[in-house]
Amino acid sequence: MTRSRARALDVVGTLARLGLAAVWLVSGVTKAVDPDQTYLAVAAYQVLPAGLVSPVAAVLPYLEIGLGLLLLVGLATRLVAVLSALLLVVYMAGVAQAWARGLTIDCGCFGGGGQVAADRTQYAQELGRDTGFLVLAAWLLVRPGSRWGLDGAFVAPPREMVPVGAEDDGEGR
Amino acid sequence: MAGTHGTDRTSADRRSPDRKRRQGGSKSATRALSQARKSSRGRMPTIIGVIAVVVLAVVVIAGVLVSRSGGGSPASSAAIPVVHVNATYPVSLQNGVVTAGKAGAPATIDAYEDFLCPVCGAFEAAYGAQIQSALNSGQLDVRYHMVNLLDANSNPNGYSLEAANAGLCAADAGIFPDYHASLYGKQPPEGGAGYTANQLVALGQQLGAKGNFSSCVQSGAHDAEAQAQLDHAADIPALQAKGANGNVLHTADGKTAFRGTPSILDNGHLINYQDPNWLQKTIAGNPPLA
C-alpha cells in the first residue's frame, strides 16, 4: 500500500469517526435533555417488560454520549465501532419489529418518539438512515485508522518499535 | 497529536541503525525483539479497550446519577394548583360513569378522557369553559368516562389509573367538577411520574372533599370500574379504531381496538370537536359528526 493511499484512507476514516461521533452526540444529548420523552419513545416499541423501560431509557442517552465522546477523541476506535454497530443493529431491529407488528410509532432516534398517526410513520427512512450510520461503523470496524485520534498516539506502527528501551519510548509519549 | 507522532518516528529512525549494528548477530536479541513486539502489540489494545470501557461506564453512571438528582419530578412535592369552575349542577357516579348536569337538558354527550392524555388537556383548555356554562345553564348533560388508556405512558406506570380512580372518588366526595378541572389545569407530562397518591389526596382535601376521599384514593376503590370503562369502550362501534381503508382494527388479543382519548359521543355517534362550534351545534340537535 502506498503512503498516499494510506493517507487517503486515514482521511476517510477520520470523516467516518467524526461523523459517527456527531450522530451519537446529537442523538444522545437530545435524548438526555428530555428524559420524559425518551421514556415514551422507549415504551412505544412495546418490546421491553414494564420494569425495564425506565432503566433503559435512563441509560441510553448517556451510552450514546459516551460512544460519541470516545469516537470524537479517537480512543479504542475499533471497539467503539463494534459497540456502535451493535447498538445500531438493536435500534434497527426495534424499528423493524415495530413496522412488522403494525405499531405506529416514531423511532425517537433524535428526540421525539412515541405514538404517531398511522400515516406519519417513517420506518423505511429511519432504517435507511441507520444503515448509513452502520456503514460508518463498519468502515471503522474494518479499518479504524484515522488522523487526530488518541489511538494513533498510543500505538506506534509496529515496524518502528525498538526492542530495547521500548519502555522509555512509551513514557516519552 | 500528529506533531508528536512525527517527532517520535524521526528519532526512532535515527536510533535504529545504531541498535541494529549492536544487536545484529545476537539471536536472543532477535527473540527479545519479537517478544517485545508481540507483548506490547497484544497488551496495548487491551489496555486502551479497558480505558474506553471505563470512560463509557463513568459517562453513563455520572449521566444517570446527575439526571436523577437534577431532573427528578418537580411535581412530586408541590401542591396541585386548584381550579374552581363554580359548578351549580348535580353530579352522580354509577358503575364508573360520572353523570353531570341538570335533569331535562336537551343534549347529552359521552366524554371518554384520560387525565394523562395531552389532547384531553388541550380539549379541556379549548372547550372546558363552554361545557361548564352549558352544564350550569341546564342545556347539556355530560357522562364522563375517565379511563386509564395511558397507564404505560407514565414513569412509573399507572398514573392514568390512579388519576381516573381519584376522579371517581371526587365524584363520591362531591367535588368532581373542580377536581376534573384542576387535574387538567396543570397536567403532568407524559413520560413523567404523574402526581402521587398523596398529591391527589391533598387536592381533594383542598377542594373540601367529603367522606372517605383519602382512603378511596389510596386504596384504588374505583380502579376496577375505571378499567372496565376502558375495556368496554371499544364495544361501542363509534369508539373502535379504524385502519386507513376503514377496517376495524384489533388488539393483539383479538378484541376491537379503542380509538383513543378524547372521544366525544352524541347518542353513540362520534363528534368532530375540531369544529369550533360543535357544542352549540350539538345542543341545537345538529352535531358535527366525525
Contacts between the chains, C-beta under 8 A, distances in Angstrom:
chain1	res1	chain2	res2	distance
A	32	B	63	6.6
A	32	B	67	6.7
A	35	B	67	6.0
A	35	B	71	5.8
A	35	B	191	7.4
A	36	B	155	7.3
A	36	B	189	5.1
A	36	B	190	6.7
A	36	B	191	3.2
A	36	B	192	4.6
A	37	B	191	5.7
A	38	B	191	7.4
A	39	B	155	4.6
A	39	B	191	4.2
A	39	B	192	7.9
A	40	B	153	6.0
A	40	B	190	5.7
A	40	B	191	4.1
A	43	B	152	5.5
A	43	B	153	6.7
A	43	B	191	7.8
A	50	B	152	7.1
A	50	B	157	5.6
A	53	B	155	7.4
A	54	B	155	5.2
A	54	B	156	7.0
A	57	B	155	7.5
A	58	B	64	5.1
A	58	B	67	7.0
A	58	B	68	7.4
A	59	B	60	5.8
A	59	B	64	6.2
A	61	B	63	6.8
A	61	B	67	8.0
A	62	B	59	5.5
A	62	B	60	4.4
A	62	B	62	7.6
A	62	B	63	3.1
A	62	B	64	6.1
A	62	B	67	8.0
A	63	B	56	7.2
A	63	B	59	8.0
A	63	B	60	5.5
A	65	B	59	6.0
A	65	B	63	6.6
A	66	B	55	6.6
A	66	B	56	4.2
A	66	B	59	3.6
A	66	B	60	5.8
A	66	B	63	8.0
A	67	B	56	7.1
A	69	B	55	7.2
A	69	B	59	6.5
A	70	B	52	5.4
A	70	B	55	6.2
A	70	B	56	6.7
A	75	B	48	6.4
A	75	B	51	6.7
A	75	B	52	5.2
A	75	B	55	7.0
A	76	B	45	7.6
A	76	B	48	4.8
A	76	B	49	5.1
A	76	B	51	7.0
A	76	B	52	3.4
A	76	B	53	8.0
A	78	B	45	7.9
A	79	B	48	7.9
A	79	B	49	4.9
A	79	B	52	5.7
A	79	B	53	7.8
A	80	B	52	6.3
A	83	B	56	7.8
A	114	B	153	7.9
A	114	B	190	7.6
A	114	B	191	7.9
A	118	B	243	7.3
A	118	B	244	6.2
A	119	B	244	7.2
A	147	B	2	6.6
A	148	B	1	5.8
A	148	B	2	6.7
A	149	B	1	7.5
A	150	B	1	7.3
A	151	B	48	6.8
A	152	B	1	6.5
A	152	B	2	7.7
A	152	B	5	6.2
A	153	B	1	5.2
A	153	B	4	6.6
A	153	B	5	6.5
A	154	B	44	6.2
A	154	B	48	5.9
A	155	B	44	5.6
A	155	B	45	7.4
A	155	B	48	7.7
A	156	B	5	7.7
A	156	B	8	6.6
A	156	B	9	7.6
A	156	B	12	7.7
A	157	B	9	7.9
A	158	B	37	5.8
A	158	B	41	5.7
A	160	B	9	6.2
A	160	B	12	4.9
A	160	B	13	7.3
A	160	B	16	7.6
A	161	B	36	7.1
A	161	B	37	5.7
A	161	B	40	6.7
A	162	B	12	6.3
A	162	B	15	6.8
A	162	B	16	6.3
A	162	B	19	6.3
A	163	B	19	7.7
A	163	B	23	7.3
A	163	B	29	6.6
A	163	B	32	5.4
A	163	B	33	3.5
A	163	B	36	4.9
A	163	B	37	7.6
A	164	B	19	6.7
A	164	B	23	7.6
A	164	B	29	7.9
A	164	B	32	7.7
A	166	B	36	5.5
A	166	B	40	6.3
A	169	B	8	7.4
A	169	B	12	7.4
A	170	B	40	7.8
A	172	B	8	7.3
A	173	B	4	6.8
A	173	B	8	6.7
